[in-house]
Each structure stands twice: as structure tokens, then as C-alpha cells.
Amino acid sequence: MTWDIRMRNDMFRRLPVEQATGQLYGGRHRLRVVYRTRDLIVLGLGVMIGAGIFKISGQQAAGSAGPAVIISFVVAGIVCLLAALSYAELSSIVPVAGSAYSFSYVAFGEIWAWVVGWALILELLLAASVLARAWSAYLTQTLVDFHVKIPSFLADIIGQQKGFDLFALLILLLVVGMLATGSRMGLRTLWYMVLAKLIVIALVIATGLKFFHPANLTSPFIPPAQSAAGTGNQTVLDAIWGALTGGDPKVFGIWGILAATPAIAFGYIGFDLIATASEETEDAPRKVPRGMISALLITIVLYIGIAIASLGMVSYKRLDPQNALLASEFGKVGADSMGKIIDVGVVLGLTTVILVLIISLTRVIFSMSRDGLLPRPIAGMSRFKVPSRATLVAGAAAILMSQTIDVLTLEQMVVIGTLFAFLFVAAAVLALRRDRPDLHRPFKVPAAPLTVLLTILATGWLMLNLQVKTWGYFTIWMAFGVVAYVAYGRRKSQLRDLLKQAANGPRPMASVALSAPPPGTMPPGTMVQGTMPRSALPPGVAPLGPPHGAPPGPPPARQSTGAYSSGAYSRDPYSFNPPPQQPQDPYQQPRQQQPPQQPQPQPQPPQPQETGQFPAGRYSTGPTGRFPSGQYQRDPNSPYDPNGPYGDNDPYADPYGNRYDDDWPDQPNSGGRHRR
């Protein structure tokens, strides 16, 4: 896709897919490749399996659905799986760090991308703050259960619901410091903690099945419905139901099964964060969908396994909805020692969730800053090839929020921000299938558009089950975000600047004439779907390249297509489209124009030069790279700098080139952004 001067340049301007994925920018992809499929699965398990897996089954069984909460787990899993299919398709098309924000930018336009990105910031920032507080409370309880004496001067500053909390501050500082110094360290730590957490879950399920009694699940499996009037926390669906029927909301029965589903879906939320790791994943268009769906399926199985084991061990009638932690259930059957194991599992689970949340928040802020909607300096990279500035900004915001706001009362704000993004992602699948059917889709949502429409309806139903006050807080947050966009993002948008430059006049473009098309391309004169003949071009629009059949022109001059390449054929040789008009890369320093060289009437044969170790001979060409020796010296007009950020001395090298960082010596050459 080339720049079209007729593209609207207002708040609804859409980011071309080619620019989002880096095909127009040589230097857009700047994050270090560190993830493989199994790493993505661990990333998903790290964020989806937290403290909730050890309490949500008992909590919802005692207060909403009884043993039939197992059905609620299945229904919530199906809804999340439908949403994951939409994320998987868009991740295979636009494998970038922005996740739902970038998908909306491509499908709907800038203002909608900002709205979705602002909702993601709410979700991730608030979730990290809430879980830091919960981590402090559970760690304090774990110390008490292990009979560790807490000094009196610490008792008032740890495990607190609001105000200053030392443990919450320390865990956020630890995670931010780890991520700011390199993704590999955080990934190794995540592997160890997720494996330990899975061992704890396996022990819990095995021990629970030891005390399993089928009668606890079947007497009855679906309890009779009861009125839930006077319990407070009215949801939007309750308000609508009361206005239409005049009746009170119900618990237990079929209504209770449906009422428990949104709370359980909150436990599955997190698979969408895998999409934020796309730019750091090898062969992302295929591995991100695979890792996302695999992680979600494993999580659903583990949640259902815990629910069956815990509810078969103790009847839901003996559980307290306010204190339904699994450790208390083991205490009722005489397995008190399991309580300490669960304490360790809860602390580990919350640690991995906080780690993945900060990673994802950093990538969303990085993407929005790179596009100019947030201050662009935030998108700066450190020597570790990670967005350290964005990490520090995200960490500082999470620390400030966790220490100054009673975040534990805003837990449902995390859910509404996530579900809001789900709606836009599902709708984006339909929008891109309509507007860009030519895009290559390594993964496709099966049975679309029916599957996508079911996803939108199911997600909307989950949002209606959130409290009325949650909707009020969310509206205030989004209104503040729109004001911030109008005041800053709309004026500083990088896409706005590029479209403005394109409207001011045409730019020179490379015209490459090949004697034969490269492998994989179409023969000359073949019309590509989506293109038009030269006679059909609008008035004033110049065609790209010479017409078919025209005599070949002079050899092409070397053109620089980005931060990494230079040469006559530096564009993608496998592209079906003519070389696009290259916008200015905002992250590349402008190169001074070289004065035109006078043509030589008859070039003189090169003189052999000494290289230092052996005398130059008649046929000596010497090295062709760094040292001026031989016939094929480096082109002085090339922007390639061997000592630059992607030169021969770069220890991490360019993820698009033939060099990888030292952690991955066995990886093959990628061969381009979409590696097959």
C-alpha cells in the first residue's frame, strides 16, 4: 500500500497495515526478539493463573451458583475462547506491540485507537496496582501462617488496604527494575515461577481428589433460585431486568449460573496480553495465535480441575462467600498443611501476574508513544534493546496509584477496560475482512462472521453484568482520555505529519527495472488484485514506474529504504507491489545530502591496496566491508554505519537481518518481517 494524498487527515485517519507492521518503515521494528511459542504459553499462564484460581470457585459456588458453578467456568471459557480467536487473527495480520490499540488504529482510525489504548492503560495500570496490594496482603498472611514474627514497626505498613504499603512498593520496584534491564531476565524468572505455581496447583488437585465425595456435587447440582434483593452492588443487567419486569435479581438456579460467569471470566482475562509481545516473537504471525489459544485452553482446564476438586471435597453450603480461600476448605477436612502450600502458590501466582501486567503496559505505552499520541521520547530504547523509558513511566504510574488510591474498591474497572477492548477487536476482524481482503492471514477465525457476531454479543452481555458505579467511573476515565487526545495526541500524531507531508507534493520514488522478476513475484504486465490500469488513474496522479514494454532505463541508483538497508534492490524482492513512497523515519537522524558526482568518461582500473598483513597482488580485492581495500569499496552514499545502532558491532543485531543476539545463536535467518 502506498501513501494516498486523498487519505483523510483528521481524527479518523487510519494507519496503513504496511506501516503498522514496518513494511514502510525500515526502523519501525526495534524491539529485541526473545519469545518463542512455549515462552508465549508461559507468559499467558503467568497472567491468567493468579490468586483467583484458589478462591473463585468456592466464592461463586457459595454466593451465586452452587456446584453448578462448574457450568459457569465452561461458559466463561467459551466466551473468552471466542474473543481469543479474534485476537489471534488480528495478531497474525498486525503482529505489533500495541495489541488492541494497533488493531483499532488500522481498522477504525486514530480517535478509536486512542480510546481503546486509553482503556488498555486503565486495565493494565489498575490491575498492577490492585494486585500489588493483594500481593502485600497475601505475603503478610503467609508470614503469619509460617509463624514468622513481624516487627511492630512493620505491622502498620504492610498488608494494608489503603495508604502507604511497603510490600506493595517493593514488589513494583523489583519488577520494574528487572524489566528495565532486559526482557530475558524477566522471562527466565517468569519460567521458574510459573513452573512452581503449576506444581502447587497439581498438589492441590491431587489432595482435593483424595477427599472427594460425589454427594457434595449432586445434592443438588443446581440449587433452586433465590431472591438476591438487598445484597447491594446492583449490576446494569439487574437494573434493566427490574425496570422491565419489576422483579428482583436472583441467585442460584439458571440465573445464578449466568450471574457467576462474568466474575469467572475475570480469571481468564490475560490471554489478550500475549498479543503485546508480538514484536518480540520469532515468526509472530503464526506463533502468537498458537501460544495465545494454547495458554487459554490450559488455563480453562486448570480452573475447572480446581473447581471440581474443591467443591467435591467440601459442600458449598459450608463455605463462607467472604472467606472462600481454598486453604480454609482444606482445614475443614483436616489437611491444614495444604494451607501453607496454597499460601506459597498464591504469592507466586500474584508475582507472575504483576510481572506480565507491567510488561504489557510498557508495550502499549511504547506503541502509543511511537505513534506520537503520547510523548515520543517515551518510546526511546536502552542499550538492553528494551523500552526502558516506557517501563519506568509505567512503573512510576503503578506505584503512585497503588500508594495513593484505594484501588481494591475499583477491581471491576479492570474488567470493563478489558471487555471494551474485546468489543473493538471482534469488530475489527469484520472491518478488515471487508476493507482489506487482500491481506495475508496465517490464522483465520473459523465460521466468520457468525463467530465474530457471537463474540460481540457475549462480550456485551458480560459488560452488562458489571456494577452501575463501575460504568460511571469508566465513563469519567474515558471522557478524560478524549480531552487528553484533543489537547495533545491529535496535534502530535506521527500519521498526521506524514499525511500532511504527502499532501504538500509528490516525492521521488525508486523505479527499479529488472530484467526478470525475482523468485516468487509475478511476470511483467500481470495485474495484481487491488491495482488499477494506468488509464484508470485519477487526474493528477502519476503512475509508478515505466509502462510495460517500455525500453529499460539506466541502472537504478542506490536507494535507502530505512534504517537497515541500502542498495539497488533493497526493497522486499518478494513484494507484489511497486516500491512504495518512503516516508521520513522519525527515529532516524537525517543524513546530509551528498553532492552529485561527476560522471567519469572512462573509469580507471582500481589500484591494489595493502591490507596490512600481506602485500596487495594483481587480483586482490580485499575486504568488501569496513576497510578500504580492493575494487568493491563501500558506497560512500550508503547510510549504513558499521558502528551505528544496527551495524556490524551491534551485539544484538537487527532482527530483520542475518545477525541475532548472542542468546539465540542457533536461530535461522528471518528473511523479513513475516517469516515463513
N, C-alpha and C positions, 0 to 999 in steps of 0.2 A: 504494500500500500504506500503510495506517495502522498506528499503533502498537497492538499487541495485548497486553493486560495478561496474557494467558495464555502469551506467549512465554517460553520457559525462560531464566532468568537465571543461567547457570553458565558453565563453561569452554567449553561447546559452543554458546553463543548465536551466532546468525548475523546478520550485518549485512544489513539490507534493501537490495535493489538501489537503491531510490529514495534512500536515504540515501547510499549509496556514490557515486552519480552527482550528488548535490547537489540532488535534487528536494525533499527535506525540509529542506535547509539552504539559505538564501539565500546564505550566505557560505562554503560549503564549497569552491567552486572559486575559488582565489585566485592561481593561477599565471598568468603572463603568456603570452598566445597568440603563439607565434613560429614554429611549424613548419607547413610545407605538405608535400604528397606528396613532392616532389623533395628537400626537406630531410630527410625520414624515410629516403629511399633513401640519401642521403649519410651519414646517421647510421649506418645498417646497414652500409654499405661501410666506414665508418671503423672499426668494431669487428670486423668479420669478416675483413678483409684486413689482416693484420699481418705479422710476420716469418715466420710459419709457411708462408705461400704460397711462400717462396723456398727452403724446405728439406724440407718434409714429404714431398713426392713422392719425392725421392731417398732420404730416410731410410727410408721404409717399403718402397720397392722393394728396397733393398739388404738390409734385415734381415727382411722378412716375406713379401712377395708378388711380387717381381719386376715385370715390365711389367704384370702383371695388377692392379697397384695402381690402374690406371685404373678397373677394375670396383669397387674399394673406394670410390673417390671417388663413383661413381654411387650405390652402395648407401647410403653415408653421407648423400648428398644427399637421397635419397628418405626416409630416416628423419627427417631434420631438417625436410623439407617437410611430412611428416605432422604433426609437432609444431607447425609454424608454422600449420597450418590450425586447430588447436585454439586457439592464441593469438589468431588472427585473429577467430574467432567470439566469444570472451570479451571481446576488446578492443572489439568493436562493441556489446556489451551493457553492459559496465562500463568505459568509457573513462577510467580514473583512473591516477594516477601509481604506484600500488602494484604494478601488473602481477600476477604470480602470487600475491603476498601478498593483494591485494584480491580476486582471483578466488576464492581459498580461503576468505576471510572470508565471502563471500556464499554459497558453495556448501556448505561443510562446518562452519564455526564458528570461533570465536576461537582455540582452542588449536591447531587445524590451520593457521590463518592465521599464527599466531606461528611455528610450526615451519617453514613454508615461507619466511616472511620471514627467519628466522634462517639458513636455508640460503642465501638470496639474499645476505645480508650476507657470509656466508663466501665465496661465489663471487666477488662483486664486490670485496670488500676484499682478498682474497688475490690475485686476478688483477691488480689495480692494483699491488700490492706486487711481485709476480713480474715484471711487465713493466717496472716502473721499474728493477729490477736488470738485466733483459735490455737495456733501452734504454741503460743506462750501459755495458754490455759492448760492444754494437754501436757505440756512438758512439766509444768508445776505439779499437776496431778500425778504424773509418772514418778517424780521425785518423792512425793508423799507415799505412793504405793510401795516404792522400794526402800522406804524408811530412811530417806536422806534428810538430815536436819537442815532446814532453811534458816539462815541467819535472820535475825529480827529486822536488820536494816534493808533486807531484800524483800521481806514479806509484803510490803506495801507497794512495791514497784514491779512485781512480776505476777502474771496471771490475772491482770486487771481487765475489766470490760471496757473501760474508757480512761482517758488521762494517759500520763506517761507510763510506758511499759518497757522495761529493759530487755526482756527476752524478744519481744516483737521487733525492737530496734536492732538487736544483734543479728537475728536471722536475716533481716533485709540487708543489712550491711554485708554480711557474709556472702549472700547470693549475688549481690550487685558487684562486689569485688571480684568474685570468681568469674562472672561473665564478662566483666570489663577487661580481663586479661587473657581471654581466649576461649572459644567455644569448645575446644577439645577437652579442656579440664572439666568444664561443666558437664560434658557428655559422659566422660568416664565416671564422674561422681553419680550422675543420674543412673547409669547402668547398675552400679553396686547397690544403690538404694532401692531401685525397682526390684532387683532380684531378691533382696532381703524382704521386701514387702510381699512379694509373691509367696515366699516361704512361709511367712506368718499367715497369709490367707489360707494356704494349703493346710497348715496345722489347725486353724480354726474350723475349717470344713470337716476335716477328719475327726476332730474331737467332738464336734457337734453331732455328726452321724453316729458316734458311739452312744450318745444319749438320746437317739432319735426314737420318737413314739408316733406312729401314724395317726393315732386318735387326736393328737394336737392339731393336725391339719384338716381333719374331716368332721369336726363336731362344733358347728357346721363349717364348711369351707367358705360359703358366702353368708355371713350373718345377716339377719333381717335389717332393713333400713330403719334408721332412727333420725329424729329431727336434730339438726345442729344449731338451732336458734340460740342466741345468747352467747355463742362462743367467740364473737368478735372476728376481726380480720376478714371482713367481707370481701369477696372477690367480685370482679366485674361480672362474671357469669352468674353469681348469686344475685347480684343486683338486677340483672336483666330477667332472670327467672322469677324473682319476686315481683317485678313490675308486670310481667306478663300473666302470671298465674296466681299471684297473691300468696303463694306457699313459701315455706321455709326451706333452706338448703338441707340436704340430707347427708348423713354419714352411713357407712356400711351399705350393703346391698350393691346393686349395679352402679348407683350414683357414687358410692364410696370408692369403688374401683376406679372410676373415671376421675374422681377428685384427687386420688393419690398419685395419678400418673404424672402431672406436672412436677411435683416435688421429686419424683424418682428421675424424671428426665434431667433434672438439675445435676444428678450424679453422673449422667452420661456425657454432659456437656464438656467439651475439651477436645474432641476429635477435630473440630474445625481449626484448632490452633496448629495442627500439623501442617496446614497449608502455608503458614507463615514461614516455614523452613524450606520452602521450595527453591529459593535462590541458592541455598547451601546444600542442595541434594544432588547427587550424581544421577543423571537421567531422570530428572524430576517429572516430566510428563507421564512417565509410567510408574515410577516408584512411589510418588506421593499418593496417588489414588490407592495403590496396593497397600501401602503402610497404613493409610487412614482407615480403610474398611476393615483390615485385619485387626487393628487395635480396638476398634469399636466392637467387633464380634467377640473378641476375647473378654472385653470388659463386661458385656452383657451376660456371658456365661458365668463369669465370676460373681457378679451381683446376684444372679438367680441361685447359684450354688450356696452363697451365704444365706440368702433368704430361706431356702428350703431347710438347711441345717439348723438355723437358729429357731425358726418357728416350729419345726418338728421336735426341738429339744424342750421348749417351754411354751405353754399355751399363751396365745395373745391376751387372754383375759387376766393373766398375772403380770402383764407388763405395764409400766408407767410411761405414758407418751412423753413426759417431760424428762425422764431419765431412762431412756431405752438403749443405752450403750450396751454392746454385746457382752462386755465384761460382767455386767450385773446379771445377765442371763446365765452365764457360766457359774456365777456364785450361787444361783438358786439350785443348781444340780450338784454342787459340791466340788466343782473344778475351779477353785479360786486361783490356782496358779496360772490358768489361762488368761486371767485378767492382766497380769504383768506382761505377758507376751503381746496381748492386744494393745496395751499402752505403748509398747515399743513400735508396733505396726502403725499406730495412729500418728506418732511423731514422725516416723519415716515417710508415711504417706503424705502428710501435710508438707513436709520439706520438699518432696519432689514436685508437688503441685505448685508451690511458690516458685520453685526454680523454673518450671516451664512457663508459668504465667509471666514472669519477668522477661524471659526470652521472647515470648510472643509480643508483649507490649513494646519491647525495644524494636522489633522488626516493623510493627505498624507505625510507630513514630518515625523510624528511619525512612520508610516509604513515603509518608506524607511530607516529610522534610525534603526528601529528594525531589518531589514534585513541586516544591515551593509553597505548599499550603501551610506548612509550619516553617519556621526559620531554617533556611538551608544549611547554615553551619552545623546544625544538629546532626546532619547526615554525614559528617566527617568520619573517616576511618582512622583507626590507630595502627600502629606497627604490627599488631596481632591479627590484622585483617578482619576485625570485628567493629561494629558501630559503637565504639566506646562512649562517645558523647551521648548518643541516644540512650545507652544503658544507664549512664549517670543521671540523665534527666528523668527517665522512668523510675529509677530507684529513689531519687530525691522526692519525687511526687508521691510515691507509695509510702515513704517514711513520714512525710508531712501529713498525709491523710490518716495514716494509722495512729498517729500520736495526737491528733487534734480533733477528730470526729468520732462519734460513737458509731463506728462502721458496722457493728454487729446487728444493728437495727435496720440496716439497708441491704441485707443479704439478697432480697428478691430483685434489687436493682441489677445485680449481676445477670440474673436470668432474663430479664426483659431486654437488656442490651444484646445478649446472645441471640434470642429469638428474633429480634428485629433484624439482625444481620442474616439469619436464616431465610427470612422472607425475601430479602433482596437477592440473595444468592440463587434461590429457586427461580425467581422471576428472571434473573439474568440468563439462565440457561435457555429459556424460551426466546428472550430478546436476541441473543447471539445466534441462535439457530435460524431466526428469521432474517437478521441483518447480515450475518457473515456465514452463510452455509459453506463457503469455500475453505474455512479453517480446518486444519488437520486436528482431529480429535482422537488421541490414543485411547481415551476412555469415553464412553457414551452412556448416559442414563438410559437404562432399558425401559421400553414401553412408554417413552415420552411422546406426547405431552401429558398423558394421563398420570404418570408417576409424579411429574412436577406439580400438577394441579393438586394432587392428594397431599403433597408436601406442604403447599401453601395453606390448604385448609387445616391440616393437622397442626401446623405451627401457629396459625391464627387462633385455633381452639386452645392451645396451651397458653397463649398470651392472655386470653380472656379469663383464665383461671388464676391470674395474679391479682393481688390486692388492689383496691381502688387507689389507696395512697401511693402505691408503687407507680401507678400510671401518672399520678400527679407529679411526683418527684422526677420521673423520666421526662415529662413534658417540659419542666423547668430546665433540666440539663440540656435538652435538645434546642430549646429556644436560645439559651446562652451560646450554644455552638454555632447557630446560624448567625448571630451577631458577630461572633469572632471571625467567621468566614467572610462576611461582608466587609468587616473592618480591615482584615489582613489578607486572608488567603486569596480572595478574588483578585486583588491587585498584584500579588506577588507570584501568582501561578506561573510556573515554567511553561505550561502548554499555552497560556495566553501570550507570552512573549514570543514563542515560536510561530504561532499563527499570525501574530502581528508582523513579524519579520517576513513571513511568506507573502502576506498581502501587500507589502511595500514594493515587491518586484520579484521577478524570477531570479533564480540563482543558477550559476553554471553547474552543469551536471556531467558526470563522466559518460562518455559514449564509447563503449568497448565493442570493437568489431572482431569477432572470432572467425577463423577460417572454418572451424567446425564447432558445434556446441559441445560443452563439457559433458562428461558422463551423467546421465540422469536427466538432462534437460530435453526440451522439445526442439525439433528441427526448425530452421528459419521459416517464417511465414505461417507457422501454426498459431491459431488464435487460442489464447488461454481463456478459460471461463472467467467472466468478470471483467474482461477488457473490451475495448471497442475499436473498430477500424479507424484509420486516420481521417477518413472522410466524415466520420460522425462526431469528431471532436467539436466542442463549442467554439464559437469565435473567440479569438484571442488566446487560446490555449495551445501552446506549442507541443508537438509530438516529441516523444523521447526517442533519440537515436535516428539513424538514417532509414529511409523506407527500404522494404525488402526488395532486393535485386539491384540496389544502387552499388556502384563500384566501391570497393573498400577504400577507406581513407587512410591517412598516415597512421603509424603505430600510435597507440594511446599513450598519453602521458601518465606518469605515476600519480595516483590519487590516494590521498589519505582518507580512509573511511571511518576512522575513530581513533581511539587511544591505543589500539594494539596492532594495526596492520597498515602496510603501505606497499603499493605495487600496482602493476597494470591490471591484475585480476584479483584485487584484494577483496572484492565483494564475494558473497557466497556463490560458488560456482554451480551450486545445485538449485539456485533460486529460479523460478519460472518467470519472475517479473523483471523488468528492466531495472538498472541500478537506480535506487531512489535518490531523491534530492536530500542531501545530508544537512540536517540542522546543526547548529553550533552546540557542541557538548559543553554544558555549564561547568563540568568538573575538570575540563582540560584547559590548561593555560594556553592563551592564543600564541600561535607561532608567527614570528616575523616573516613577512613575505621576502623571498629571495629574488634578487634582481634577475631578469631573464638573461640566459646565457646566449652568447653569440654563436650561431651555427658554424661548425668547422667545415671548410670546403673539403678537406680530406683528412680524416683522423690519422694521427701518427701511431705507429705500433707502440704498445706500452713498454717501458723500460723495466727490466727486472730489478727488484729491490731486495735489500738484505733483510732477513727476519731476525738476525741476532745470533742464531746457533750455527747455521750453515750458509755458505755463500750462495747467492742467487744464481740460478742457471738459466739456460736459454728458455726453458719451458716452465719456469717457476711462476706459479700464480699466487702462492702464499695463501694465508687465511682469507676468507671472504667476509669476515665479520668485524671484529674490533680493530684489527691492526691494518694500517695502510700498506698492503703488500700485494702486488700482483695485478692482473688485468681487471679483476672484478672487485674493485674497491666499493665501499659503502656509498650509496647515493647521498650526496650532501643535502638534498632536499627532503630526505625522509625524516618524519617526525620521531622515528624510533630512537630512543635514548637507552643505551645499554646499562646506564646507571640509574635510570628512572624507576618509577614505581612498578613497572612491568617489564623491566629489562632483563638481561641475562643474569644480573646479580640479584634479582629478586628471589628471596628464599622460598616464597610461597608460589610465585609464578602466576601466570594468567590462567584462570580456569577454562578459558576458551582455546588456549594454545596447546603446546605439546609438553608443557612443564607442569608438574604438580608439586604440591608442598611435600616436605620430607616425611610427613606422617603417612603418605599414601604412595610409596614407591612402585607399587605393583599395578597402578591403575592404567588402563589403556588411554590412548589419545581420545579426547572427547569428540573432536571433529565438528563442533558447533554448539549452538545453544540447545537445540533439540537433538539429543544424542540417541541414535538408534543402534 
